[in-house]
Amino acid sequence: MPDTYPITVRNRVKRLHERGRYDHESVHGILDAAMLCHIAYVIDGQPYCTPTAFWREGAHLYWHGSSASRMLRTQRDGLAVCLTVTHLDSLVLARSGFNHSVDYRSAMCFGTAHVVDDPAAKAQALDAMIDRFYPGRAAELRPITEQELKATMVVSMEIEEASAKVRSKGIGDDEADYTLPIYAVRFPVTQVIGAAEPCPRLSAGVAVPLGLAGFTPGRRLDDIILESHRATVPRESR
């Protein structure tokens, strides 16, 4: 089985192509460290882009939403979509406005979205979503009700083509500009977990589940999300 995505007209990185990556490890690593994505699609000639939570299992990406969602209902019979993820890693201030930049990791995936209709498969996918971000939590929750299952739609998309684009060089001034008396700096940017705020209506004696032990204040969110993925997704599906 190939460990890279084929380079096509759709996924080829054209601008600064040296930053492009097509191997599964790079693309999947960016996807698996994220909780949110943006999904672009066209309905009746009108383009849309929707932010949503998502998760990956092997070659498939999943997301969910309300059964009343126009986007999801349109995807029932198959809809071409483009799913993107971006991690902002730093702000880069150079000695010229032209060379100001950011360090980032991004992934772009193409495929056809289909609704998961089978109730058992849909319930399993929703449990997998919970465990994907919070390992072991699905078994600790009350079961999903029939009405909740009907009100929720799950969508699956096989990754047909994908690419990653990464910048991590920091300050990249023109050589002649390095001697200019202008302050240049790189500011690292991360999302971190804050202090927990337990529900004030917790029943007496309810303890913090072991599966949430990794959610400690100050930890990087992308590290936690990636760690959760590796803890819950079988190696052959990564």
Stockholm file with secondary structure:
# STOCKHOLM 1.0

chainA/1-238         MPDTYPITVRNRVKRLHERGRYDHESVHGILDAAMLCHIAYVIDGQPYCTPTAFWREGAHLYWHGSSASRMLRTQRDGLAVCLTVTHLDSLVLARSGFNHSVDYRSAMCFGTAHVVDDPAAKAQALDAMIDRFYPGRAAELRPITEQELKATMVVSMEIEEASAKVRSKGIGDDEADYTLPIYAVRFPVTQVIGAAEPCPRLSAGVAVPLGLAGFTPGRRLDDIILESHRATVPRESR
#=GR chainA/1-238 SS CCSBCCCCTTTCCCTTGGGEECBHHHHHHHHHTCSEEEEEEEETTEEEEEEEEEEEETTEEEEEEETTCHHHHHGGGCEEEEEEEEEEEEEEECSSSTTCEEEEEEEEEEEEEEECCCHHHHHHHHHHHHHHHSTTCGGGSCCCCHHHHHTEEEEEEECCEEEEEEECCCCCCCGGGGGSSCCCEEEECCCBCCCCCCCTTCCTTCCCCGGGTTCCTTCBHHHHHHHHHHHHSCGGGC
#=GC SS_cons         CCSBCCCCTTTCCCTTGGGEECBHHHHHHHHHTCSEEEEEEEETTEEEEEEEEEEEETTEEEEEEETTCHHHHHGGGCEEEEEEEEEEEEEEECSSSTTCEEEEEEEEEEEEEEECCCHHHHHHHHHHHHHHHSTTCGGGSCCCCHHHHHTEEEEEEECCEEEEEEECCCCCCCGGGGGSSCCCEEEECCCBCCCCCCCTTCCTTCCCCGGGTTCCTTCBHHHHHHHHHHHHSCGGGC
//
